[in-house]
């Protein structure tokens, strides 16, 4: 008797569902619906062996990620440049010597309003290193220049050619440097052109 009642109930329920609907439920769509989709982007492979180094460096510099004030407190007090288009503002810690991926001498920031965001690290060399300090490292260049206290700078072949104040802003002279080979690492901001590229199209809105 109980089995008869269950069977009758099932028949009654099924009778109320259109056959087409049941068929539709039994068929899986050939392609899942795309609710949120981005077009594919060209990917630049991360050099082998760099990922663990980068992870350690990010942990070591996390306190600076959105705090230029903390970076300044820890010694990044020299404003090397203002905003270089598609690159950023550069702040130097003159006490940092040698090469340590987790302790870069220069932090590169972008700015929106009063908010600063760390995007990259930079190292400068007087000549290209005989051995790459990081896996797959590629380099850029920074021509000899006079730098001033507010981050303005002027190309100059010798320190004797530097004016005592910035021709652009009147800020006091800070330092001069010779031609540099530069190494950028976009540790805190993605760069479709590669982690070692000098410029980054994704920071263009911060220009």
Phi and psi in degrees as GROMACS dihedral restraints (atoms count N, CA, C in turn):
[ dihedral_restraints ]
;  ai    aj    ak    al  type     phi  dphi    fc
    3     4     5     6     1   -65.2    20    10
    4     5     6     7     1   -40.7    20    10
    6     7     8     9     1   -64.0    20    10
    7     8     9    10     1   -35.3    20    10
    9    10    11    12     1   -65.4    20    10
   10    11    12    13     1   -40.7    20    10
   12    13    14    15     1   -65.5    20    10
   13    14    15    16     1   -42.2    20    10
   15    16    17    18     1   -62.4    20    10
   16    17    18    19     1   -44.3    20    10
   18    19    20    21     1   -61.9    20    10
   19    20    21    22     1   -41.6    20    10
   21    22    23    24     1   -64.4    20    10
   22    23    24    25     1   -39.9    20    10
   24    25    26    27     1   -63.4    20    10
   25    26    27    28     1   -45.0    20    10
   27    28    29    30     1   -60.2    20    10
   28    29    30    31     1   -43.5    20    10
   30    31    32    33     1   -62.0    20    10
   31    32    33    34     1   -42.2    20    10
   33    34    35    36     1   -64.0    20    10
   34    35    36    37     1   -43.0    20    10
   36    37    38    39     1   -64.5    20    10
   37    38    39    40     1   -47.3    20    10
   39    40    41    42     1   -62.9    20    10
   40    41    42    43     1   -32.2    20    10
   42    43    44    45     1   -64.7    20    10
   43    44    45    46     1   -26.1    20    10
   45    46    47    48     1   -87.2    20    10
   46    47    48    49     1    -2.9    20    10
   48    49    50    51     1  -109.1    20    10
   49    50    51    52     1   123.1    20    10
   51    52    53    54     1   -57.5    20    10
   52    53    54    55     1   141.5    20    10
   54    55    56    57     1   -59.5    20    10
   55    56    57    58     1   -37.5    20    10
   57    58    59    60     1   -61.5    20    10
   58    59    60    61     1   -37.0    20    10
   60    61    62    63     1   -67.5    20    10
   61    62    63    64     1   -40.8    20    10
   63    64    65    66     1   -64.1    20    10
   64    65    66    67     1   -38.5    20    10
   66    67    68    69     1   -65.7    20    10
   67    68    69    70     1   -40.0    20    10
   69    70    71    72     1   -64.0    20    10
   70    71    72    73     1   -37.6    20    10
   72    73    74    75     1   -67.6    20    10
   73    74    75    76     1   -29.1    20    10
   75    76    77    78     1   -81.0    20    10
   76    77    78    79     1   -13.0    20    10
   78    79    80    81     1  -105.1    20    10
   79    80    81    82     1   127.1    20    10
   81    82    83    84     1   -85.3    20    10
   82    83    84    85     1   139.0    20    10
   84    85    86    87     1   -62.8    20    10
   85    86    87    88     1   144.9    20    10
   87    88    89    90     1   -61.4    20    10
   88    89    90    91     1   -36.0    20    10
   90    91    92    93     1  -133.3    20    10
   91    92    93    94     1   133.4    20    10
   93    94    95    96     1   -64.9    20    10
   94    95    96    97     1   142.1    20    10
   96    97    98    99     1   -64.6    20    10
   97    98    99   100     1   137.9    20    10
   99   100   101   102     1   -90.6    20    10
  100   101   102   103     1   106.3    20    10
  102   103   104   105     1   -85.9    20    10
  103   104   105   106     1   -39.9    20    10
  105   106   107   108     1  -142.8    20    10
  106   107   108   109     1   112.2    20    10
  108   109   110   111     1  -135.7    20    10
  109   110   111   112     1   141.8    20    10
  111   112   113   114     1  -117.3    20    10
  112   113   114   115     1   142.2    20    10
  114   115   116   117     1   -65.0    20    10
  115   116   117   118     1   147.6    20    10
  117   118   119   120     1   -64.9    20    10
  118   119   120   121     1   144.5    20    10
  120   121   122   123     1  -112.1    20    10
  121   122   123   124     1   150.9    20    10
  123   124   125   126     1   -65.3    20    10
  124   125   126   127     1   133.9    20    10
  126   127   128   129     1  -107.4    20    10
  127   128   129   130     1   134.7    20    10
  129   130   131   132     1  -101.6    20    10
  130   131   132   133     1   117.2    20    10
  132   133   134   135     1   -63.4    20    10
  133   134   135   136     1   139.3    20    10
  135   136   137   138     1   -74.6    20    10
  136   137   138   139     1   130.2    20    10
  138   139   140   141     1   -54.6    20    10
  139   140   141   142     1   139.8    20    10
  141   142   143   144     1   -58.7    20    10
  142   143   144   145     1   132.3    20    10
  144   145   146   147     1    90.4    20    10
  145   146   147   148     1    -7.4    20    10
  147   148   149   150     1   -81.5    20    10
  148   149   150   151     1   -31.4    20    10
  150   151   152   153     1   -54.4    20    10
  151   152   153   154     1   -49.7    20    10
  153   154   155   156     1   -66.3    20    10
  154   155   156   157     1   -32.2    20    10
  156   157   158   159     1   -66.7    20    10
  157   158   159   160     1   -43.2    20    10
  159   160   161   162     1   -65.2    20    10
  160   161   162   163     1   -40.4    20    10
  162   163   164   165     1   -61.5    20    10
  163   164   165   166     1   -44.2    20    10
  165   166   167   168     1   -64.3    20    10
  166   167   168   169     1   -40.2    20    10
  168   169   170   171     1   -66.4    20    10
  169   170   171   172     1   -37.0    20    10
  171   172   173   174     1   -66.9    20    10
  172   173   174   175     1   -40.7    20    10
  174   175   176   177     1   -62.1    20    10
  175   176   177   178     1   -42.5    20    10
  177   178   179   180     1   -67.4    20    10
  178   179   180   181     1   -27.6    20    10
  180   181   182   183     1  -110.9    20    10
  181   182   183   184     1     9.2    20    10
  183   184   185   186     1   -57.0    20    10
  184   185   186   187     1   -33.9    20    10
  186   187   188   189     1   -66.7    20    10
  187   188   189   190     1   -15.1    20    10
  189   190   191   192     1   -98.8    20    10
  190   191   192   193     1    -5.6    20    10
  192   193   194   195     1   -52.4    20    10
  193   194   195   196     1   -43.0    20    10
  195   196   197   198     1  -128.7    20    10
  196   197   198   199     1    22.4    20    10
  198   199   200   201     1  -134.7    20    10
  199   200   201   202     1    90.6    20    10
  201   202   203   204     1   -65.4    20    10
  202   203   204   205     1   -31.5    20    10
  204   205   206   207     1   -59.6    20    10
  205   206   207   208     1   -41.6    20    10
  207   208   209   210     1   -68.1    20    10
  208   209   210   211     1   -38.6    20    10
  210   211   212   213     1   -62.9    20    10
  211   212   213   214     1   -43.4    20    10
  213   214   215   216     1   -62.8    20    10
  214   215   216   217     1   -41.3    20    10
  216   217   218   219     1   -60.4    20    10
  217   218   219   220     1   -32.7    20    10
  219   220   221   222     1   -91.6    20    10
  220   221   222   223     1     9.0    20    10
  222   223   224   225     1   114.5    20    10
  223   224   225   226     1    -4.2    20    10
  225   226   227   228     1   -85.5    20    10
  226   227   228   229     1    70.7    20    10
  228   229   230   231     1  -102.1    20    10
  229   230   231   232     1   -13.8    20    10
  231   232   233   234     1   -91.5    20    10
  232   233   234   235     1   115.0    20    10
  234   235   236   237     1   -80.4    20    10
  235   236   237   238     1    94.0    20    10
  237   238   239   240     1   -70.6    20    10
  238   239   240   241     1   -43.6    20    10
  240   241   242   243     1  -141.2    20    10
  241   242   243   244     1   160.7    20    10
  243   244   245   246     1   -83.8    20    10
  244   245   246   247     1  -161.4    20    10
  246   247   248   249     1   -67.9    20    10
  247   248   249   250     1   111.6    20    10
  249   250   251   252     1   -86.7    20    10
  250   251   252   253     1   122.1    20    10
  252   253   254   255     1   -49.5    20    10
  253   254   255   256     1   133.8    20    10
  255   256   257   258     1    62.9    20    10
  256   257   258   259     1    18.6    20    10
  258   259   260   261     1  -135.7    20    10
  259   260   261   262     1   -68.6    20    10
  261   262   263   264     1   141.4    20    10
  262   263   264   265     1  -178.1    20    10
  264   265   266   267     1   -88.8    20    10
  265   266   267   268     1   139.3    20    10
  267   268   269   270     1  -112.5    20    10
  268   269   270   271     1   130.2    20    10
  270   271   272   273     1  -125.4    20    10
  271   272   273   274     1   126.3    20    10
  273   274   275   276     1  -104.3    20    10
  274   275   276   277     1   140.0    20    10
  276   277   278   279     1  -105.7    20    10
  277   278   279   280     1   101.2    20    10
  279   280   281   282     1   -65.6    20    10
  280   281   282   283     1   -12.8    20    10
  282   283   284   285     1   -85.2    20    10
  283   284   285   286     1   -12.8    20    10
  285   286   287   288     1   -82.7    20    10
  286   287   288   289     1   120.6    20    10
  288   289   290   291     1  -121.8    20    10
  289   290   291   292     1   159.1    20    10
  291   292   293   294     1    70.7    20    10
  292   293   294   295     1  -169.6    20    10
  294   295   296   297     1  -116.0    20    10
  295   296   297   298     1   123.6    20    10
  297   298   299   300     1  -144.5    20    10
  298   299   300   301     1   114.7    20    10
  300   301   302   303     1   -58.8    20    10
  301   302   303   304     1   -25.7    20    10
  303   304   305   306     1   -93.6    20    10
  304   305   306   307     1     0.3    20    10
  306   307   308   309     1  -139.7    20    10
  307   308   309   310     1    71.8    20    10
  309   310   311   312     1   -70.9    20    10
  310   311   312   313     1   146.8    20    10
  312   313   314   315     1   -75.7    20    10
  313   314   315   316     1   -24.1    20    10
  315   316   317   318     1  -127.4    20    10
  316   317   318   319     1   129.4    20    10
  318   319   320   321     1  -105.8    20    10
  319   320   321   322     1   135.4    20    10
  321   322   323   324     1  -109.7    20    10
  322   323   324   325     1   125.9    20    10
  324   325   326   327     1  -120.2    20    10
  325   326   327   328     1   158.7    20    10
  327   328   329   330     1  -118.5    20    10
  328   329   330   331     1   162.3    20    10
  330   331   332   333     1  -137.0    20    10
  331   332   333   334     1   139.6    20    10
  333   334   335   336     1  -137.6    20    10
  334   335   336   337     1   112.4    20    10
  336   337   338   339     1    66.5    20    10
  337   338   339   340     1  -124.4    20    10
  339   340   341   342     1  -101.3    20    10
  340   341   342   343     1     9.2    20    10
  342   343   344   345     1  -101.2    20    10
  343   344   345   346     1   129.1    20    10
  345   346   347   348     1  -108.6    20    10
  346   347   348   349     1   141.6    20    10
  348   349   350   351     1  -131.6    20    10
  349   350   351   352     1   127.3    20    10
  351   352   353   354     1   -71.5    20    10
  352   353   354   355     1   132.0    20    10
  354   355   356   357     1  -122.2    20    10
  355   356   357   358     1   -32.4    20    10
  357   358   359   360     1  -152.6    20    10
  358   359   360   361     1   166.0    20    10
  360   361   362   363     1  -111.4    20    10
  361   362   363   364     1   157.7    20    10
  363   364   365   366     1  -142.8    20    10
  364   365   366   367     1   142.0    20    10
  366   367   368   369     1  -124.2    20    10
  367   368   369   370     1   144.1    20    10
  369   370   371   372     1  -119.6    20    10
  370   371   372   373     1   139.6    20    10
  372   373   374   375     1  -131.1    20    10
  373   374   375   376     1   148.8    20    10
  375   376   377   378     1   -75.9    20    10
  376   377   378   379     1   -19.6    20    10
  378   379   380   381     1  -151.3    20    10
  379   380   381   382     1   161.1    20    10
  381   382   383   384     1   -61.6    20    10
  382   383   384   385     1   129.1    20    10
  384   385   386   387     1   -57.6    20    10
  385   386   387   388     1   139.1    20    10
  387   388   389   390     1   -63.2    20    10
  388   389   390   391     1   -34.2    20    10
  390   391   392   393     1  -123.7    20    10
  391   392   393   394     1   130.2    20    10
  393   394   395   396     1   -58.8    20    10
  394   395   396   397     1   126.0    20    10
  396   397   398   399     1   -71.2    20    10
  397   398   399   400     1   -19.0    20    10
  399   400   401   402     1  -135.3    20    10
  400   401   402   403     1   149.7    20    10
  402   403   404   405     1   -55.3    20    10
  403   404   405   406     1   125.6    20    10
  405   406   407   408     1    70.8    20    10
  406   407   408   409     1    16.7    20    10
  408   409   410   411     1   -57.6    20    10
  409   410   411   412     1   137.6    20    10
  411   412   413   414     1  -124.0    20    10
  412   413   414   415     1   161.0    20    10
  414   415   416   417     1  -127.0    20    10
  415   416   417   418     1   162.0    20    10
  417   418   419   420     1  -123.6    20    10
  418   419   420   421     1  -159.1    20    10
  420   421   422   423     1  -149.0    20    10
  421   422   423   424     1   151.7    20    10
  423   424   425   426     1  -136.0    20    10
  424   425   426   427     1   113.6    20    10
  426   427   428   429     1   -66.7    20    10
  427   428   429   430     1   153.1    20    10
  429   430   431   432     1   -50.3    20    10
  430   431   432   433     1   139.2    20    10
  432   433   434   435     1  -159.8    20    10
  433   434   435   436     1   156.7    20    10
  435   436   437   438     1   -94.1    20    10
  436   437   438   439     1   131.1    20    10
  438   439   440   441     1  -116.2    20    10
  439   440   441   442     1   144.9    20    10
  441   442   443   444     1  -118.5    20    10
  442   443   444   445     1   165.4    20    10
  444   445   446   447     1   -58.0    20    10
  445   446   447   448     1   -27.2    20    10
  447   448   449   450     1   -96.0    20    10
  448   449   450   451     1     6.8    20    10
  450   451   452   453     1    95.2    20    10
  451   452   453   454     1    -4.7    20    10
  453   454   455   456     1   -73.8    20    10
  454   455   456   457     1   153.7    20    10
  456   457   458   459     1  -151.2    20    10
  457   458   459   460     1   157.0    20    10
  459   460   461   462     1  -135.4    20    10
  460   461   462   463     1   129.6    20    10
  462   463   464   465     1   -58.7    20    10
  463   464   465   466     1   136.9    20    10
  465   466   467   468     1  -158.6    20    10
  466   467   468   469     1   134.1    20    10
  468   469   470   471     1   -73.4    20    10
  469   470   471   472     1   -24.2    20    10
  471   472   473   474     1  -144.9    20    10
  472   473   474   475     1   154.5    20    10
  474   475   476   477     1   -63.5    20    10
  475   476   477   478     1   -28.8    20    10
  477   478   479   480     1   -63.3    20    10
  478   479   480   481     1   -19.3    20    10
  480   481   482   483     1   -86.6    20    10
  481   482   483   484     1    -3.0    20    10
  483   484   485   486     1   -81.3    20    10
  484   485   486   487     1   132.0    20    10
  486   487   488   489     1   -73.1    20    10
  487   488   489   490     1   156.4    20    10
  489   490   491   492     1   -71.8    20    10
  490   491   492   493     1   -22.4    20    10
  492   493   494   495     1  -133.5    20    10
  493   494   495   496     1   156.2    20    10
  495   496   497   498     1   -64.3    20    10
  496   497   498   499     1   125.2    20    10
  498   499   500   501     1   -60.9    20    10
  499   500   501   502     1   -23.0    20    10
  501   502   503   504     1   -86.4    20    10
  502   503   504   505     1   -43.4    20    10
  504   505   506   507     1  -124.3    20    10
  505   506   507   508     1   -15.1    20    10
  507   508   509   510     1    87.1    20    10
  508   509   510   511     1     2.4    20    10
  510   511   512   513     1   -66.8    20    10
  511   512   513   514     1   153.5    20    10
  513   514   515   516     1   -67.4    20    10
  514   515   516   517     1   149.2    20    10
  516   517   518   519     1   -62.5    20    10
  517   518   519   520     1   139.7    20    10
  519   520   521   522     1  -110.4    20    10
  520   521   522   523     1   -63.2    20    10
  522   523   524   525     1  -162.2    20    10
  523   524   525   526     1   165.2    20    10
  525   526   527   528     1  -120.9    20    10
  526   527   528   529     1   149.2    20    10
  528   529   530   531     1  -136.1    20    10
  529   530   531   532     1   152.6    20    10
  531   532   533   534     1   -77.3    20    10
  532   533   534   535     1  -175.0    20    10
  534   535   536   537     1   -58.8    20    10
  535   536   537   538     1   132.8    20    10
  537   538   539   540     1  -116.6    20    10
  538   539   540   541     1   147.0    20    10
  540   541   542   543     1   -95.2    20    10
  541   542   543   544     1   128.9    20    10
  543   544   545   546     1  -113.2    20    10
  544   545   546   547     1   150.1    20    10
  546   547   548   549     1  -128.5    20    10
  547   548   549   550     1   112.0    20    10
  549   550   551   552     1  -100.2    20    10
  550   551   552   553     1   142.0    20    10
  552   553   554   555     1  -130.8    20    10
  553   554   555   556     1   113.0    20    10
  555   556   557   558     1   -82.1    20    10
  556   557   558   559     1    71.6    20    10
  558   559   560   561     1   -76.0    20    10
  559   560   561   562     1   -25.0    20    10
  561   562   563   564     1  -118.7    20    10
  562   563   564   565     1     9.4    20    10
  564   565   566   567     1  -153.3    20    10
  565   566   567   568     1   134.4    20    10
  567   568   569   570     1   -66.3    20    10
  568   569   570   571     1   148.4    20    10
  570   571   572   573     1  -137.5    20    10
  571   572   573   574     1   109.4    20    10
  573   574   575   576     1   -63.1    20    10
  574   575   576   577     1   -17.5    20    10
  576   577   578   579     1   -86.8    20    10
  577   578   579   580     1    -3.4    20    10
  579   580   581   582     1   118.5    20    10
  580   581   582   583     1   149.9    20    10
  582   583   584   585     1   -66.3    20    10
  583   584   585   586     1   -22.4    20    10
  585   586   587   588     1  -102.5    20    10
  586   587   588   589     1     3.4    20    10
  588   589   590   591     1   -64.0    20    10
  589   590   591   592     1   149.3    20    10
  591   592   593   594     1   -73.3    20    10
  592   593   594   595     1   -46.7    20    10
  594   595   596   597     1  -101.3    20    10
  595   596   597   598     1   159.2    20    10
  597   598   599   600     1  -139.0    20    10
  598   599   600   601     1   112.1    20    10
  600   601   602   603     1   -62.6    20    10
  601   602   603   604     1   -21.9    20    10
  603   604   605   606     1   -77.5    20    10
  604   605   606   607     1   -12.8    20    10
  606   607   608   609     1   -98.6    20    10
  607   608   609   610     1     6.4    20    10
  609   610   611   612     1   -53.9    20    10
  610   611   612   613     1   -39.7    20    10
  612   613   614   615     1   -61.1    20    10
  613   614   615   616     1   -19.4    20    10
  615   616   617   618     1   -85.7    20    10
  616   617   618   619     1    -5.1    20    10
